[in-house]
């Protein structure tokens, strides 16, 4: 399979995910600014989710710029990653409605954790197909730990979990240039 087909499919799925998220936003109950500001938990969850998806979209393109060929493992890993990403609108709507409840917070941040795991696996497979070595970055490890910790402990301090996850996610806005070395056998 050519990589541009995989990228085009992924772009389409991510566009649909973002569209579903915006359609899930409900208008304020009234016409005052107070009614609008009452939606802050939902708007915050939407903002974090939108940028989470956008950051992954950019990094997905960067990964596939270095890919030379797509094998079945990469294809299925991409499908798994898209599956996990497709859950974001549901998790966003739920956590937006119940921003201080443990279960919605756990599901929301767990989805981010699993998306990050699947994405790192996809990156590993792309590098392996090029006969290059995957090296965990400090940022990658911190991201996984943060998403996991937010999923497990976010219900105890939701505001802190949202802030830390937003900051760690924003860290990925600026892609990291990694020196990639061929694997020596």
Secondary structure as UniProt FT lines:
FT   HELIX           3..24
FT   HELIX           33..37
FT   TURN            38..39
FT   HELIX           40..66
FT   HELIX           72..86
FT   HELIX           88..97
FT   TURN            99..100
FT   HELIX           102..129
FT   TURN            130..131
FT   HELIX           138..153
FT   HELIX           154..156
FT   HELIX           158..171
FT   TURN            172..173
//
